[in-house]
Amino acid sequence: MQAYCDLEVAVNGEEVFIVEKKTLASFSKRFAKLFGNVMDNTGDLKVVFHDFPGGAEGFELIARFCYNNGRTEITPANIVLLNCAAQFMEMDGDNSPRPSLLNQTKKSLDGISFWSWSELLVALKECQDLFSPSKPSLILDKVLDCVIGRLVSPVVASPYTSSSDNSSLQSLSDTSGYSIRNNSSHVSWWFEDLLFLNIDFIDKVMKMMISQHFNHATIVKFLFCYQRWRFLTATPTEKCRIMEVIINLLSLLDRSYLSCKLLFDIYRVASSLKISKHCKSILENLIGSQLDQATIDFLLVASPQKKHYMYDVNLVLRLVNAFQNELSRCLSPVRLRKVAILLDSYLVEVSADSYLNPSKFAALVLLLPDSARESHDRLFQAIDIYLQVHGGICESQKMRICSALNYAKLSTDALRNLARNSKFPSRIAIQGFLNQESNLESLLEVQEHIDTFSGSSLLGKAEQLDIQLQGMQCRVTDLEKLCGIMHTRIGNIPRTRLSSLGNNARFLPKLCS
């Protein structure tokens, strides 16, 4: 490079090269157009590049190609950089007898299927350094296609050993409970090898895998490992971006592969970051769709800062609504009952919170349809606790809360407690009692039927029915006692309040008259 050096090239503020302009212009259209009429000028010129691909290293590869009369060794380690630099310098060789560096790199790509796994990873790393995954690139697409092709094909063990720091890997294993290095199975051998990718490349790679019907369970495991690994060194801004991409990717997967525990783990991490409302809504919908898998511990999420109440009840309201929206597409009474049981347990937990206002509690108890619960005893228990703790709330608020109760689904014990409980509005206790009157009359009719039947010739069956009769008689006795209690309470109700019951004027059933 010492003869006829009449051009000074500054590359990305890193290094200055002294070269001959004719030698470079004979292979590069960009240089040829740049110099044009001054090609024969003997004076020294200076060119400054601020965005040369690969910086000084990239320009040196180009200069060596030109000074070597269009020849250079192309390997998996430098093919990506050579290709980028050749495109930047317009070295396509069109309408020129000179060798084309761009064409040579494209021809070398034809043998990419014969590259080793480690060579593919080196090329992929070069792609990450030089390309934006959002912009189209022939070489990037070829490298990614080949990498993913290797992943979807049956592989027994990883053909490449990463040079990642062992102590960091051990830390990841300790915190996540999932050891990457010790779980090199036929589905996860590649996890460690792709951890170097930034989140934008992960987004592109995972979407390509999903489009090629890659196993969704494996993708979920990888994303979980990637999040734990990258969070070891990521800044808060980077963590936020990582979580948003992962949430969006999870929404593309079959939801049967998303465990409720994993989703709540992600929610707890995401809630400490400033992720977008859109991504938060996506995550809550994902959790809501799996809510029947949840346990009470999952729902007991602390309330947001500056909120006095203990638990985030607004989150539970959104999750249950998301579940019902999901369920509306495919009605499943079994799943609905599971969520009802879960919600009742949650209600019992939060009902003792003195800061939980009546409107929020009413929204919780009225959240599910009556058909979701086979028994209302647990719901009654939660309302009982709430009214004991919040004795100062007005009558209308109590009535709204109690309107969630279906008295026909309350046990005798629950009805007895309701009748004796001064915290409940008197009208609620009376209505519950009246609802049970028809049940009591039905029991008496059954008793008469059994008495007649027991005198028949079917002695064996009569003995069995006699046992059932004893149980029914106990229930009758309990209900008679309840009548006495109700008689006392009704006597203490002012006439003006009795008249508000309208057509329900027959307060005392036949047994109590």
Backbone torsions as a table, in degrees:
resi	resn	phi	psi	omega
1	MET	NA	16.0	-174.2
2	GLN	-91.5	-27.6	-176.2
3	ALA	-84.4	141.2	175.3
4	TYR	55.7	33.5	179.9
5	CYS	-80.6	101.7	-174.3
6	ASP	-123.5	15.6	-178.0
7	LEU	-135.2	128.9	176.0
8	GLU	-105.4	123.7	-177.8
9	VAL	-118.3	119.4	176.3
10	ALA	-101.1	126.1	-173.5
11	VAL	-114.8	111.4	171.8
12	ASN	52.7	27.9	179.6
13	GLY	68.2	12.7	-176.9
14	GLU	-97.2	-45.6	-170.7
15	GLU	-155.9	153.3	179.2
16	VAL	-114.2	129.9	178.6
17	PHE	-110.6	140.1	174.7
18	ILE	-108.1	113.0	-173.0
19	VAL	-135.0	174.3	175.5
20	GLU	-97.0	125.2	-174.0
21	LYS	-67.5	-34.6	-179.0
22	LYS	-65.4	-38.2	-179.0
23	THR	-63.6	-44.1	-179.8
24	LEU	-73.4	-37.7	-178.1
25	ALA	-68.1	-24.5	-179.7
26	SER	-70.3	-19.1	178.4
27	PHE	-111.5	-18.5	-174.1
28	SER	-117.1	117.4	176.5
29	LYS	-64.2	-31.8	-178.9
30	ARG	-64.3	-44.8	177.1
31	PHE	-66.9	-40.1	-178.5
32	ALA	-62.0	-42.0	179.2
33	LYS	-71.6	-32.1	-177.7
34	LEU	-67.6	-42.2	-175.3
35	PHE	-87.7	-38.6	174.5
36	GLY	43.4	-111.4	-174.5
37	ASN	-71.5	-14.1	-177.2
38	VAL	-99.9	16.9	-177.5
39	MET	-61.7	-36.8	-177.7
40	ASP	-92.1	1.8	178.4
41	ASN	-65.2	130.3	-177.5
42	THR	-83.9	-10.1	-179.5
43	GLY	-72.7	155.1	178.8
44	ASP	-75.9	141.2	178.5
45	LEU	-121.1	160.3	177.9
46	LYS	-133.5	132.4	177.1
47	VAL	-121.0	135.3	179.7
48	VAL	-118.5	121.7	174.5
49	PHE	-106.3	131.0	179.4
50	HIS	-103.5	-14.1	-174.5
51	ASP	-138.1	38.9	-179.3
52	PHE	-70.9	129.5	-178.7
53	PRO	-58.3	124.9	178.7
54	GLY	79.2	2.1	177.4
55	GLY	62.9	-141.1	-177.3
56	ALA	-61.3	-37.3	179.5
57	GLU	-62.2	-41.9	179.9
58	GLY	-66.3	-42.6	179.7
59	PHE	-66.8	-37.1	179.5
60	GLU	-63.7	-38.6	176.7
61	LEU	-62.8	-40.2	178.3
62	ILE	-64.8	-46.0	-178.3
63	ALA	-62.7	-41.0	179.1
64	ARG	-63.9	-38.6	177.3
65	PHE	-61.5	-44.3	-178.6
66	CYS	-67.1	-44.5	-178.1
67	TYR	-73.5	-17.0	177.7
68	ASN	-97.3	21.3	175.7
69	ASN	58.6	42.1	173.2
70	GLY	81.0	27.3	179.1
71	ARG	-128.8	139.2	174.9
72	THR	-163.2	157.0	177.9
73	GLU	-83.3	123.4	179.4
74	ILE	-106.3	121.4	-178.1
75	THR	-127.2	165.8	175.2
76	PRO	-57.7	-23.8	-177.5
77	ALA	-78.6	-25.4	-176.9
78	ASN	-121.2	-2.6	-174.2
79	ILE	-63.7	-36.8	-178.7
80	VAL	-67.5	-44.8	179.6
81	LEU	-66.3	-42.2	177.8
82	LEU	-60.9	-41.9	-179.8
83	ASN	-63.8	-45.0	-179.9
84	CYS	-64.5	-45.9	-178.9
85	ALA	-65.5	-37.5	179.4
86	ALA	-65.4	-39.6	176.6
87	GLN	-66.0	-40.7	-179.5
88	PHE	-62.4	-39.2	-177.6
89	MET	-93.0	6.0	177.6
90	GLU	55.5	54.7	-178.1
91	MET	-103.2	52.9	-176.8
92	ASP	-87.9	-12.4	175.6
93	GLY	75.7	5.1	179.3
94	ASP	-64.5	136.3	179.1
95	ASN	57.1	32.6	178.7
96	SER	-142.8	138.9	177.0
97	PRO	-75.5	-11.1	-177.4
98	ARG	-70.7	149.4	175.5
99	PRO	-60.3	143.7	-179.4
100	SER	-103.0	119.8	177.2
101	LEU	-66.4	-37.7	-178.9
102	LEU	-63.7	-43.2	178.9
103	ASN	-66.1	-35.1	179.3
104	GLN	-66.0	-39.5	178.7
105	THR	-68.5	-37.8	178.8
106	LYS	-65.3	-39.2	178.6
107	LYS	-65.7	-38.2	178.7
108	SER	-64.9	-29.3	179.1
109	LEU	-66.7	-19.5	179.3
110	ASP	-62.7	-22.3	-179.6
111	GLY	-97.9	16.0	-175.5
112	ILE	-62.3	-28.3	-179.1
113	SER	-66.8	-15.2	179.4
114	PHE	-96.3	-0.7	179.2
115	TRP	-70.3	151.3	174.5
116	SER	-76.2	165.7	178.6
117	TRP	-60.0	-41.3	-179.5
118	SER	-65.5	-36.6	178.2
119	GLU	-67.4	-37.3	176.5
120	LEU	-62.8	-40.8	-179.4
121	LEU	-67.5	-36.7	176.8
122	VAL	-63.5	-44.7	178.4
123	ALA	-64.2	-38.4	178.9
124	LEU	-64.4	-38.2	177.3
125	LYS	-64.7	-39.9	176.6
126	GLU	-62.7	-39.9	177.3
127	CYS	-60.2	-42.3	-180.0
128	GLN	-64.1	-36.7	-179.2
129	ASP	-72.4	-25.3	-170.3
130	LEU	-112.0	-23.4	-173.7
131	PHE	-116.3	153.2	166.2
132	SER	-94.1	129.1	-177.8
133	PRO	-63.8	-16.5	-179.1
134	SER	-83.7	-13.4	-178.9
135	LYS	-101.0	140.9	-178.4
136	PRO	-67.4	139.7	178.3
137	SER	-154.0	126.4	-178.4
138	LEU	-62.7	-46.4	-176.0
139	ILE	-69.9	-37.1	177.6
140	LEU	-63.5	-45.1	179.6
141	ASP	-61.8	-39.4	-179.5
142	LYS	-66.3	-42.7	179.8
143	VAL	-64.6	-45.8	-179.5
144	LEU	-64.7	-41.7	178.2
145	ASP	-59.0	-41.1	-178.7
146	CYS	-71.1	-40.2	178.4
147	VAL	-61.4	-48.4	-178.2
148	ILE	-68.7	-32.7	176.0
149	GLY	-61.3	-36.2	176.9
150	ARG	-69.5	-34.3	-177.3
151	LEU	-71.7	-35.8	-177.6
152	VAL	-81.9	-13.3	177.9
153	SER	-84.7	151.5	-179.2
154	PRO	-61.8	123.8	178.6
155	VAL	-132.3	135.8	-178.0
156	VAL	-83.1	-44.0	-178.4
157	ALA	-147.9	161.9	-179.0
158	SER	-66.7	127.0	177.6
159	PRO	-84.9	9.5	-176.8
160	TYR	-141.9	135.9	178.6
161	THR	-107.5	119.8	-178.1
162	SER	-72.3	151.3	179.0
163	SER	-96.1	18.4	-179.4
164	SER	-60.3	153.4	-177.9
165	ASP	-66.1	125.8	-175.4
166	ASN	-64.5	-37.0	-178.2
167	SER	-64.4	-37.1	178.1
168	SER	-67.0	-38.8	178.3
169	LEU	-64.3	-39.7	179.4
170	GLN	-65.7	-37.7	177.1
171	SER	-62.5	-42.4	178.2
172	LEU	-61.2	-43.6	-179.8
173	SER	-62.4	-39.7	-177.7
174	ASP	-67.3	-37.5	-174.7
175	THR	-84.6	-30.3	-175.3
176	SER	-97.1	-17.7	-175.9
177	GLY	76.2	7.5	-179.8
178	TYR	-128.0	114.7	-178.7
179	SER	-91.2	116.5	179.4
180	ILE	-66.5	-47.4	-174.5
181	ARG	-68.6	-31.7	-177.0
182	ASN	-92.6	3.7	-179.2
183	ASN	-124.9	44.1	-179.7
184	SER	-78.0	67.0	179.7
185	SER	-83.2	-178.6	-178.3
186	HIS	-68.8	-12.4	178.9
187	VAL	-107.2	-19.1	-174.2
188	SER	-121.4	12.6	-176.2
189	TRP	-62.9	-24.6	-174.3
190	TRP	-91.5	-6.3	-174.9
191	PHE	-51.9	-54.4	-175.5
192	GLU	-63.4	-32.4	-175.2
193	ASP	-68.7	-23.4	-177.5
194	LEU	-105.0	6.8	-179.0
195	LEU	-68.1	-18.3	-179.1
196	PHE	-73.6	-17.6	-177.1
197	LEU	-67.2	140.9	174.8
198	ASN	-75.5	169.8	-170.3
199	ILE	-66.5	-29.1	178.9
200	ASP	-69.9	-37.3	176.1
201	PHE	-71.9	-36.8	175.5
202	ILE	-59.1	-42.6	178.7
203	ASP	-57.4	-46.8	-179.0
204	LYS	-67.1	-44.1	-178.3
205	VAL	-64.1	-45.9	-178.0
206	MET	-65.4	-38.3	178.4
207	LYS	-65.8	-36.8	175.8
208	MET	-65.8	-39.3	178.7
209	MET	-65.1	-41.0	179.2
210	ILE	-63.8	-42.0	-179.8
211	SER	-64.9	-24.8	178.7
212	GLN	-97.4	17.5	173.2
213	HIS	60.8	38.7	174.1
214	PHE	-66.9	150.5	-176.8
215	ASN	-56.4	121.1	-175.7
216	HIS	-68.3	-34.6	179.5
217	ALA	-62.4	-38.6	178.9
218	THR	-67.8	-39.5	178.0
219	ILE	-61.9	-42.6	179.2
220	VAL	-60.4	-45.8	179.7
221	LYS	-61.6	-42.1	-179.5
222	PHE	-64.7	-45.1	-179.1
223	LEU	-60.8	-37.8	178.1
224	PHE	-64.0	-45.7	178.9
225	CYS	-65.0	-40.6	-179.3
226	TYR	-62.9	-43.8	179.9
227	GLN	-60.8	-45.6	179.9
228	ARG	-63.9	-41.3	-177.6
229	TRP	-66.4	-49.3	-176.3
230	ARG	-69.1	-28.5	-179.4
231	PHE	-69.3	-15.5	179.8
232	LEU	-63.0	-30.8	-175.3
233	THR	-127.7	-2.4	-173.7
234	ALA	-74.7	150.2	172.9
235	THR	-79.2	164.4	177.7
236	PRO	-55.1	-39.3	178.6
237	THR	-65.3	-42.4	178.4
238	GLU	-64.8	-40.6	178.9
239	LYS	-61.0	-41.1	179.5
240	CYS	-62.6	-44.4	179.6
241	ARG	-64.6	-41.9	179.3
242	ILE	-60.5	-45.8	-177.9
243	MET	-65.1	-39.9	-179.2
244	GLU	-64.2	-42.8	179.2
245	VAL	-65.2	-44.3	-179.2
246	ILE	-62.8	-42.0	179.3
247	ILE	-61.9	-44.5	178.5
248	ASN	-63.8	-37.4	178.0
249	LEU	-67.3	-41.3	178.9
250	LEU	-61.2	-33.0	-179.5
251	SER	-68.6	-15.4	179.2
252	LEU	-88.3	-8.9	-173.9
253	LEU	-93.4	162.1	173.0
254	ASP	-64.0	123.7	-172.7
255	ARG	-68.6	-16.4	177.7
256	SER	-67.3	-15.1	179.3
257	TYR	-94.9	0.0	-178.4
258	LEU	-102.5	111.7	178.8
259	SER	-77.6	148.1	180.0
260	CYS	-63.7	-37.1	180.0
261	LYS	-62.6	-45.5	179.2
262	LEU	-60.9	-43.4	-178.6
263	LEU	-64.7	-39.6	177.8
264	PHE	-69.3	-34.8	175.2
265	ASP	-60.9	-43.6	178.3
266	ILE	-65.3	-38.1	-180.0
267	TYR	-63.1	-42.1	-179.2
268	ARG	-62.9	-38.0	177.7
269	VAL	-70.4	-45.9	-177.0
270	ALA	-65.0	-32.3	-177.7
271	SER	-67.3	-20.8	177.8
272	SER	-87.4	-4.7	-180.0
273	LEU	-112.3	162.6	-179.8
274	LYS	-94.0	63.1	177.6
275	ILE	-76.2	160.5	-176.9
276	SER	-66.4	154.3	177.6
277	LYS	-61.3	-34.4	-179.8
278	HIS	-63.1	-46.4	179.8
279	CYS	-66.8	-37.4	177.6
280	LYS	-63.1	-40.1	178.4
281	SER	-65.4	-39.6	177.3
282	ILE	-60.7	-45.4	-178.7
283	LEU	-64.0	-42.5	179.6
284	GLU	-65.1	-36.4	176.1
285	ASN	-66.3	-37.0	176.6
286	LEU	-64.1	-44.6	178.9
287	ILE	-64.5	-44.4	-179.3
288	GLY	-58.2	-37.2	-179.3
289	SER	-66.9	-20.0	-179.7
290	GLN	-112.6	18.4	-170.5
291	LEU	-63.0	-27.4	179.4
292	ASP	-68.8	-9.9	175.9
293	GLN	-91.8	-9.3	-172.4
294	ALA	-76.7	162.1	172.0
295	THR	-116.7	168.5	-176.7
296	ILE	-60.1	-34.0	179.9
297	ASP	-61.0	-33.8	179.7
298	PHE	-64.1	-37.6	-174.1
299	LEU	-79.4	-19.5	-176.2
300	LEU	-80.4	67.2	179.6
301	VAL	-91.6	131.8	-178.4
302	ALA	-60.3	147.2	-179.4
303	SER	-67.6	155.8	178.4
304	PRO	-60.4	161.0	177.8
305	GLN	-60.4	149.3	-180.0
306	LYS	72.7	7.8	173.8
307	LYS	-105.0	134.5	-174.6
308	HIS	-80.8	-30.3	-177.1
309	TYR	-69.3	156.2	-168.0
310	MET	-72.5	-47.4	-174.2
311	TYR	-116.5	156.1	-177.7
312	ASP	-79.9	83.9	-177.8
313	VAL	-70.6	-28.5	178.0
314	ASN	-62.8	-36.6	176.9
315	LEU	-61.7	-45.3	-179.2
316	VAL	-64.5	-39.7	176.7
317	LEU	-58.9	-43.6	-179.6
318	ARG	-68.3	-39.2	-178.6
319	LEU	-65.7	-43.8	-179.1
320	VAL	-67.0	-38.4	176.4
321	ASN	-63.8	-40.0	177.4
322	ALA	-63.4	-38.8	177.9
323	PHE	-63.5	-44.6	-178.9
324	GLN	-66.8	-35.4	176.2
325	ASN	-65.0	-40.2	177.8
326	GLU	-66.8	-40.8	-176.4
327	LEU	-69.8	-26.1	-178.5
328	SER	-62.8	-23.4	178.7
329	ARG	-77.6	-29.0	-178.9
330	CYS	-146.4	93.7	-174.3
331	LEU	-63.3	126.6	178.7
332	SER	-137.4	98.3	-179.8
333	PRO	-58.5	-33.3	-179.0
334	VAL	-64.4	-46.1	179.3
335	ARG	-65.3	-38.8	179.7
336	LEU	-63.4	-41.2	179.1
337	ARG	-65.2	-36.6	177.6
338	LYS	-61.6	-42.4	179.0
339	VAL	-68.1	-35.7	177.6
340	ALA	-62.3	-43.6	177.5
341	ILE	-61.9	-42.7	178.4
342	LEU	-63.2	-45.3	-178.6
343	LEU	-65.0	-38.6	178.0
344	ASP	-63.1	-39.4	176.3
345	SER	-63.6	-40.1	177.8
346	TYR	-64.3	-41.7	179.6
347	LEU	-60.9	-41.2	178.4
348	VAL	-62.3	-37.2	-179.4
349	GLU	-68.7	-44.9	-172.8
350	VAL	-86.6	-14.6	-175.4
351	SER	-63.7	-25.0	-179.1
352	ALA	-83.6	-2.0	179.9
353	ASP	-74.9	112.9	-175.8
354	SER	-68.5	-17.0	-179.3
355	TYR	-92.4	-4.3	-178.7
356	LEU	-78.7	113.5	-174.1
357	ASN	-74.5	157.5	-174.8
358	PRO	-60.0	-35.7	-177.6
359	SER	-65.8	-38.0	178.7
360	LYS	-69.4	-41.8	179.8
361	PHE	-66.4	-40.5	177.5
362	ALA	-61.5	-40.3	178.7
363	ALA	-61.7	-36.5	179.9
364	LEU	-69.3	-45.5	-175.8
365	VAL	-72.0	-24.1	-179.0
366	LEU	-97.0	8.3	-171.3
367	LEU	-68.0	-39.5	-175.8
368	LEU	-103.1	152.6	176.6
369	PRO	-69.8	159.8	-178.4
370	ASP	-59.1	-31.9	-177.8
371	SER	-66.6	-14.4	-177.7
372	ALA	-72.3	-22.8	-174.9
373	ARG	-113.8	131.4	173.1
374	GLU	-83.2	-29.1	177.3
375	SER	-133.3	144.3	178.4
376	HIS	-105.5	12.6	-178.3
377	ASP	-62.8	-43.5	-178.8
378	ARG	-67.7	-37.7	176.3
379	LEU	-64.1	-42.3	177.2
380	PHE	-60.6	-40.8	179.1
381	GLN	-60.0	-44.0	179.9
382	ALA	-64.3	-43.3	179.1
383	ILE	-65.1	-39.6	178.0
384	ASP	-58.2	-48.4	179.5
385	ILE	-60.9	-44.5	-177.0
386	TYR	-61.8	-44.0	-178.9
387	LEU	-69.4	-29.8	176.1
388	GLN	-66.7	-41.9	-177.6
389	VAL	-76.2	-35.9	-175.6
390	HIS	-109.7	61.2	-176.4
391	GLY	-66.9	-17.3	-174.4
392	GLY	-89.6	1.3	-177.2
393	ILE	-75.2	154.9	-172.8
394	CYS	-76.1	167.7	-176.3
395	GLU	-62.5	-40.2	-178.4
396	SER	-65.1	-36.2	177.5
397	GLN	-67.5	-39.6	176.7
398	LYS	-62.8	-43.6	-178.9
399	MET	-63.5	-39.1	179.0
400	ARG	-64.1	-43.5	179.9
401	ILE	-63.6	-45.1	-176.8
402	CYS	-72.1	-15.1	179.7
403	SER	-66.3	-12.9	178.0
404	ALA	-75.2	-18.3	-175.3
405	LEU	-77.4	136.6	170.7
406	ASN	-107.8	108.0	-173.2
407	TYR	-65.3	-26.2	178.7
408	ALA	-68.7	-16.6	-179.3
409	LYS	-104.3	12.7	176.1
410	LEU	-96.9	140.2	177.7
411	SER	-74.5	169.1	178.3
412	THR	-60.9	-40.5	178.8
413	ASP	-62.1	-43.1	179.7
414	ALA	-64.5	-39.8	178.2
415	LEU	-65.7	-37.9	177.9
416	ARG	-62.6	-43.9	178.5
417	ASN	-64.3	-38.6	178.8
418	LEU	-62.8	-42.0	-178.8
419	ALA	-66.0	-34.3	-176.9
420	ARG	-88.2	-9.0	-170.4
421	ASN	-89.3	112.0	-177.4
422	SER	-74.5	-13.4	-179.6
423	LYS	-76.0	-22.8	178.3
424	PHE	-82.7	146.0	174.5
425	PRO	-58.5	142.1	-178.4
426	SER	-60.0	-36.4	179.4
427	ARG	-61.3	-34.6	179.5
428	ILE	-66.3	-45.3	-179.8
429	ALA	-62.6	-41.3	-179.6
430	ILE	-65.8	-46.0	-178.8
431	GLN	-62.8	-38.3	176.7
432	GLY	-64.2	-39.7	179.4
433	PHE	-66.6	-45.2	-180.0
434	LEU	-61.5	-34.2	179.1
435	ASN	-63.5	-30.1	-178.7
436	GLN	-84.0	-11.1	-177.9
437	GLU	-58.8	-44.8	-178.9
438	SER	-63.6	-34.0	177.3
439	ASN	-63.9	-40.5	180.0
440	LEU	-64.8	-43.4	179.0
441	GLU	-63.4	-37.2	178.1
442	SER	-64.3	-38.6	178.7
443	LEU	-62.2	-40.8	-179.5
444	LEU	-65.4	-39.2	177.7
445	GLU	-63.9	-40.9	178.0
446	VAL	-63.9	-38.5	179.7
447	GLN	-62.2	-45.7	179.2
448	GLU	-60.6	-39.8	179.6
449	HIS	-64.0	-40.6	-179.3
450	ILE	-68.9	-38.3	178.6
451	ASP	-59.6	-42.3	179.0
452	THR	-68.0	-42.5	-176.6
453	PHE	-68.0	-32.3	-176.8
454	SER	-68.3	-19.6	178.8
455	GLY	-85.4	0.1	-179.8
456	SER	-80.6	-177.8	-177.1
457	SER	-78.4	-9.1	-177.6
458	LEU	-85.5	74.5	-173.0
459	LEU	-67.8	-37.0	-177.7
460	GLY	-62.4	-46.8	179.2
461	LYS	-67.4	-33.1	-179.5
462	ALA	-63.2	-37.4	178.5
463	GLU	-62.8	-40.9	178.5
464	GLN	-66.1	-42.5	179.9
465	LEU	-68.1	-27.5	178.0
466	ASP	-63.4	-38.2	177.2
467	ILE	-63.9	-43.2	178.0
468	GLN	-63.4	-36.3	-179.8
469	LEU	-61.8	-41.9	179.6
470	GLN	-58.5	-41.7	178.1
471	GLY	-64.3	-40.9	179.3
472	MET	-65.9	-37.7	179.1
473	GLN	-64.1	-35.5	176.1
474	CYS	-63.0	-41.5	179.2
475	ARG	-65.5	-37.9	177.4
476	VAL	-61.8	-42.8	179.2
477	THR	-60.9	-43.8	179.0
478	ASP	-60.9	-43.4	-178.6
479	LEU	-67.9	-32.4	176.4
480	GLU	-65.3	-40.0	176.3
481	LYS	-62.8	-39.8	179.2
482	LEU	-62.7	-35.1	177.1
483	CYS	-59.0	-44.0	-179.1
484	GLY	-61.9	-40.5	179.6
485	ILE	-64.9	-44.2	-179.2
486	MET	-64.8	-35.4	178.8
487	HIS	-60.2	-43.2	-179.9
488	THR	-64.7	-44.8	-177.4
489	ARG	-66.6	-37.9	-179.0
490	ILE	-67.4	-34.8	179.3
491	GLY	-64.5	-23.2	-179.1
492	ASN	-91.0	-3.6	-178.7
493	ILE	-86.1	129.7	177.9
494	PRO	-59.8	151.7	-178.5
495	ARG	-58.8	-35.5	-178.1
496	THR	-63.1	-35.2	179.6
497	ARG	-76.7	-32.2	178.5
498	LEU	-66.1	-37.5	-178.2
499	SER	-66.5	-22.7	-179.0
500	SER	-70.7	-11.7	-179.8
501	LEU	-80.4	-4.6	172.4
502	GLY	65.5	-125.8	-173.6
503	ASN	-73.3	-10.9	179.2
504	ASN	-81.0	53.6	-175.5
505	ALA	-80.6	-17.4	-178.9
506	ARG	-85.8	77.8	-172.4
507	PHE	-71.0	-37.5	-173.3
508	LEU	-101.6	123.7	177.7
509	PRO	-70.6	173.1	-174.4
510	LYS	-58.5	-35.2	-177.1
511	LEU	-66.9	-23.3	-175.6
512	CYS	-98.5	-3.7	-176.0
513	SER	-93.2	NA	NA
